[in-house]
Amino acid sequence: MKYVGAHVSTSGGVENAPLNAQKIGARAFALFTRNQRQWASKPLSEESIRLFKANLEASRILPEHVLPHDSYLINIGSPKLDIRKKSLDALYDEAFRASQLGVRYLNFHPGSHLKEMSEEECLSIIAAGVNEVLAKTDGVALVIEGTAGQGSNVGYRFEHLATIIDQVEDTKRVGVCLDTCHTFAAGYDIRTPDTYENTMTEFGKIVGFEYLRGIHLNDSKFGLGSKKDRHDNIGKGLLGIDAFRNLMNDPRLDDIPMVLETNDPEIWAEEIKTLYGLVE
């Protein structure tokens, strides 16, 4: 069974996220547990934690179908030691918050070498950071998001994701999130049944579906291999609706959160219905 939702607002407090997801007919959702554009944030209050759990239960969305997203500032692969230290502290805080809320995952962007080191060295530094955060936390798995390959970001090849995982000590607490726009922009075609199967077979061989913890559902404003991260609404971009038909009919993607990050929150409910309507 598919569990589709969106990255919903936490305006007024994280406890409102499950209610906002319920309003749009979501069976899964993502959220920011803190301000995504600041290094420091106030701790979650006991009341917010209590209400989040109560609202999540009332929404009938399971904790394993919630995929919190980390701050945009975090770069645990940074060659700059001060930024890496800030990033590790922030990632730990985010993982701790997810644990407080009773959810199982934290999605994060792997990082960027800033053209000051090799990709291989950056990937090793990221893996070391994952090990450091996992050693200080309990229960929550860190989920590496595949990137589009823009700038000096790593994580745009399946091999990059596998290299990080291979260096993680507790592989039960690490996973991968594939973003459809990023995957396409990185050069992996998912538009036809054949190209989709080729891409997913490659993912299975290099990374493994046992590590797939989530999907971000976004069409793309730019073409295959563009390395540009520009989301579009479902079926309105260069991926097209058939790509999402392939995803919605793939049993390997059952029982994981599939989260819209498209441009117009006003049509998320409609997009969710459209996606479920693709199931054959």
C-alpha positions in Angstrom: 0.0 0.0 0.0 1.2 3.5 -0.8 1.4 6.3 1.8 1.3 9.7 0.1 1.4 13.1 1.8 3.2 16.4 1.7 5.7 18.5 3.6 3.3 20.4 5.7 3.5 23.6 7.7 4.3 23.7 11.4 3.1 27.3 11.9 1.9 27.7 15.4 3.9 24.7 16.6 5.0 21.2 15.5 1.8 19.8 17.0 -0.1 21.3 14.1 1.7 19.3 11.4 -0.4 16.1 11.8 -3.6 18.2 11.6 -2.4 20.0 8.5 -1.6 16.6 6.9 -5.0 15.3 7.8 -6.7 18.3 6.2 -5.3 17.4 2.8 -6.0 13.7 2.9 -2.4 12.7 3.6 -1.4 9.3 4.8 2.2 10.5 5.4 4.0 13.8 5.9 7.2 15.7 6.3 7.9 18.6 8.6 10.6 20.9 9.9 11.0 20.4 13.7 12.8 23.7 14.0 13.5 26.8 11.9 15.2 25.5 8.8 17.2 28.7 8.2 18.7 29.3 11.7 21.4 27.4 13.5 19.8 27.8 17.0 16.2 27.0 18.0 14.3 26.8 21.2 13.8 23.3 22.6 10.5 21.6 22.0 8.1 22.1 24.9 6.6 19.2 26.8 3.2 20.4 25.7 4.1 20.6 22.0 5.5 17.0 22.2 2.4 15.8 24.0 0.1 17.4 21.5 2.1 16.2 18.5 1.7 12.6 19.6 -2.0 13.0 20.4 -2.6 14.7 17.0 -0.6 12.1 15.2 -2.7 9.3 16.7 -5.9 11.2 15.9 -4.8 11.6 12.3 -4.3 7.9 12.0 -0.9 8.5 10.4 1.7 6.1 11.7 5.1 7.3 13.1 7.0 5.4 10.4 5.2 7.4 7.8 6.5 10.7 9.2 9.8 12.0 7.6 11.1 15.1 9.3 13.5 17.2 7.1 16.7 18.8 8.5 17.8 22.4 8.3 19.0 23.8 5.0 22.1 25.1 6.8 23.5 21.7 7.8 26.6 20.4 5.9 28.3 17.6 7.8 30.6 17.1 4.8 32.0 20.7 5.0 35.8 21.1 4.8 35.4 24.1 7.1 35.7 22.8 10.7 33.6 25.4 12.3 30.7 24.8 9.9 31.1 21.0 10.3 30.9 21.3 14.1 27.8 23.5 13.9 26.3 21.1 11.4 26.9 18.0 13.6 25.5 19.8 16.6 22.4 20.8 14.6 21.9 17.3 13.1 22.1 15.8 16.6 19.5 18.3 17.8 17.3 17.5 14.9 17.6 13.7 15.6 16.9 14.3 19.3 13.8 16.3 18.4 12.6 13.5 16.1 13.1 11.0 19.0 11.1 13.3 21.4 8.2 13.3 18.9 8.3 9.5 18.7 9.0 9.3 15.0 11.6 7.0 13.4 13.4 8.9 10.8 15.3 12.2 10.1 15.9 13.1 6.4 19.1 15.0 5.7 21.0 16.3 2.7 24.5 14.6 2.7 26.6 17.7 2.2 29.0 19.6 -0.1 32.8 19.5 -0.5 32.8 23.2 -1.6 35.5 22.2 -4.1 38.1 22.0 -1.3 38.4 18.2 -1.2 37.6 15.2 -3.3 34.1 13.6 -3.4 35.6 10.5 -1.8 37.0 12.4 1.2 33.7 14.3 1.6 31.7 11.1 1.6 34.0 9.6 4.3 33.6 12.7 6.5 29.8 12.5 6.1 29.8 8.8 7.1 31.9 9.7 10.2 29.4 12.4 11.1 26.5 10.0 10.8 28.4 7.6 13.1 28.9 10.4 15.6 25.3 11.4 15.7 24.0 7.9 15.8 26.3 7.1 18.8 24.7 10.0 20.7 21.0 9.2 19.9 18.6 6.3 20.2 16.0 4.9 17.9 15.9 7.5 15.1 17.5 6.5 11.8 19.3 9.1 9.6 17.9 9.1 6.0 20.3 10.4 3.3 18.5 12.3 0.6 19.8 11.8 -2.9 20.7 15.1 -4.5 20.5 16.6 -8.0 24.3 17.2 -8.2 24.1 21.0 -8.2 27.2 22.9 -7.2 29.6 20.8 -5.2 27.0 18.6 -3.5 27.6 14.9 -3.2 24.9 12.3 -3.1 23.8 12.6 -6.7 25.1 9.1 -7.7 23.7 5.9 -6.2 27.4 5.0 -5.6 27.8 8.0 -3.3 24.9 6.8 -1.2 26.3 3.3 -1.0 29.7 4.6 -0.1 28.3 6.5 2.9 26.2 3.5 4.0 29.2 1.1 3.7 31.1 3.3 6.3 28.2 3.5 8.8 28.6 1.3 11.8 24.9 0.7 12.6 23.4 0.1 9.2 20.0 -0.6 10.8 19.8 3.1 11.6 20.7 4.6 8.2 18.6 4.8 5.1 18.0 6.6 1.8 15.3 9.0 0.5 15.0 9.3 -3.3 13.7 12.6 -4.7 12.1 12.2 -8.1 13.3 15.6 -9.3 16.8 15.1 -7.9 17.0 11.6 -9.4 16.0 12.8 -12.8 18.3 15.9 -12.7 21.2 13.6 -11.7 20.7 11.6 -14.9 18.5 8.7 -13.9 15.5 8.4 -16.2 12.2 7.2 -14.7 9.8 8.4 -17.3 8.9 5.2 -19.1 8.4 1.7 -17.7 11.7 0.5 -19.2 13.8 3.4 -18.1 12.2 3.4 -14.7 12.9 -0.3 -14.2 16.5 0.2 -15.4 17.0 2.9 -12.8 15.4 1.1 -10.0 17.3 -2.1 -10.8 20.5 -0.1 -10.6 19.4 1.4 -7.3 18.7 -2.1 -6.0 22.0 -3.5 -7.0 24.1 -0.5 -5.8 22.3 0.6 -2.7 19.5 -1.9 -2.0 15.8 -1.5 -1.4 16.3 -2.5 2.2 17.7 1.0 2.7 14.9 2.9 1.0 13.0 4.8 3.7 11.1 7.5 1.7 10.4 9.2 -1.6 10.0 12.9 -2.3 7.5 13.4 -5.1 8.4 16.3 -7.4 8.2 17.0 -11.1 11.1 18.8 -12.6 11.4 22.1 -14.4 14.6 21.0 -16.1 15.6 18.0 -18.1 17.4 14.7 -17.6 20.9 15.2 -16.3 20.5 19.0 -15.9 21.9 18.9 -12.3 19.3 21.6 -11.4 17.1 21.2 -8.4 13.9 23.0 -9.5 10.7 21.3 -8.5 7.4 21.5 -10.5 3.9 20.3 -9.8 3.0 16.7 -10.5 2.6 16.1 -14.3 3.4 19.7 -15.2 7.2 19.4 -15.6 9.6 17.4 -17.8 9.2 14.2 -15.8 5.5 14.0 -16.7 2.7 12.0 -15.2 3.9 8.6 -16.4 6.9 8.8 -14.2 4.6 9.0 -11.2 2.4 6.2 -12.5 5.5 4.0 -12.5 6.2 4.9 -8.9 2.7 4.4 -7.7 2.5 0.9 -9.2 5.9 -0.3 -7.9 5.4 -2.7 -4.9 9.0 -2.1 -3.8 7.8 1.4 -2.7 5.0 0.1 -0.5 4.8 1.1 3.2 7.2 4.1 3.1 6.4 7.8 3.3 6.0 9.4 -0.2 6.0 13.1 0.3 5.1 16.0 -2.0 7.4 19.0 -2.0 5.7 20.6 -5.0 5.4 24.4 -5.5 1.7 25.0 -4.6 0.4 23.9 -1.2 -3.1 24.9 -2.3 -3.3 21.9 -4.7 -1.6 19.3 -2.5 -4.9 17.6 -1.7 -5.7 17.5 -5.5 -2.2 16.1 -6.2 -2.6 13.4 -3.6 -5.8 12.3 -5.2 -4.2 12.4 -8.6 -1.4 10.1 -7.4 -3.7 7.6 -5.9 -5.7 7.7 -9.1 -2.6 6.3 -10.9 -2.7 3.0 -9.1 -3.7 0.3 -11.4 
